[in-house]
């Protein structure tokens, strides 16, 4: 992830804090740090990872992730395709500690 900017991702209410490079999704960053988030498709369609953005700014790998305009306006995001654009706090009560990834997370080049 050379050249990537790194932000702080805080996962509430558990208080997990991980590094999130701007070229990896929030889900990838959490998994790499050993924090498991709900997930399934990893491409923004199943909505299994949907959670609220409490603070910060995200961008997306895809033009229109599987959220309605109303959901986006209400602060819902999809961490599987969301990229940190600042320090970010999300509300995901189902987050849990898991084994950290053994290899560096690399962008899939979307």
C-alpha positions in Angstrom: 0.0 0.0 0.0 2.8 2.4 -0.7 1.8 5.9 -1.3 -1.6 5.4 0.4 -2.8 7.8 3.0 -3.7 6.2 6.3 -6.6 7.2 8.4 -8.0 6.0 11.8 -11.0 3.8 11.6 -12.9 3.6 15.0 -15.6 0.9 15.2 -18.2 1.7 17.9 -19.5 0.7 20.3 -16.7 -1.7 20.9 -14.0 0.9 20.6 -11.9 -1.0 18.1 -9.4 1.4 16.4 -7.5 0.3 13.3 -5.5 1.9 10.5 -7.4 2.3 7.2 -5.4 3.1 4.1 -7.3 5.1 1.5 -6.8 2.3 -1.1 -8.4 -0.5 1.0 -12.0 -0.7 2.0 -13.1 -0.2 5.6 -13.9 -4.0 5.7 -10.5 -4.9 4.4 -8.8 -2.6 7.0 -10.8 -4.1 9.9 -10.2 -7.7 8.8 -6.5 -7.0 8.4 -6.3 -5.7 11.9 -8.2 -8.7 13.3 -11.7 -7.1 13.7 -14.5 -9.1 12.1 -17.5 -7.2 10.6 -20.6 -8.7 9.2 -20.1 -9.4 5.5 -21.1 -11.6 2.6 -20.7 -10.4 -1.1 -17.9 -7.8 -0.6 -19.2 -5.9 -3.7 -21.8 -3.6 -2.4 -25.0 -5.6 -3.2 -26.0 -7.9 -0.4 -26.0 -5.2 2.3 -24.9 -7.6 5.0 -22.2 -5.1 6.2 -24.5 -2.0 6.2 -23.8 0.3 9.2 -23.9 3.9 10.1 -21.2 6.4 9.5 -20.9 8.3 12.8 -18.1 10.7 11.9 -15.7 11.3 8.9 -16.0 10.9 5.2 -15.9 7.9 2.9 -15.8 7.5 -0.9 -16.8 4.4 -2.8 -15.1 2.0 -5.3 -18.4 1.8 -7.2 -20.6 4.6 -8.5 -23.7 3.7 -6.6 -23.4 1.1 -3.8 -26.5 -0.9 -2.8 -28.0 1.9 -0.8 -31.0 4.1 -1.5 -30.6 7.9 -1.6 -32.5 8.1 1.7 -30.2 5.6 3.4 -27.1 7.5 2.2 -28.6 10.8 3.4 -29.3 9.1 6.8 -25.6 8.1 7.2 -25.7 4.5 6.2 -22.6 3.1 4.4 -21.4 -0.3 3.1 -17.9 -0.9 4.5 -17.2 -3.6 1.9 -16.9 -0.9 -0.8 -16.3 2.3 1.3 -12.9 3.9 1.3 -11.7 6.2 4.1 -11.3 9.9 3.0 -10.6 11.1 6.6 -10.6 9.6 10.1 -13.8 7.6 10.3 -16.1 6.3 13.0 -18.7 3.7 12.2 -21.4 2.2 14.4 -21.3 -1.6 14.1 -22.3 -3.4 17.3 -21.7 -6.8 15.6 -18.0 -6.2 15.3 -15.8 -8.8 17.0 -12.1 -9.5 17.5 -10.8 -12.2 15.1 -7.4 -13.4 14.0 -5.5 -10.7 12.1 -4.8 -11.2 8.4 -1.4 -12.8 7.8 -0.6 -10.9 4.6 -0.9 -7.1 3.9 -4.2 -6.1 2.5 -3.9 -4.9 -1.1 -6.4 -3.1 -3.2 -8.2 -5.2 -5.7 -7.8 -2.5 -8.3 -11.5 -1.6 -8.7 
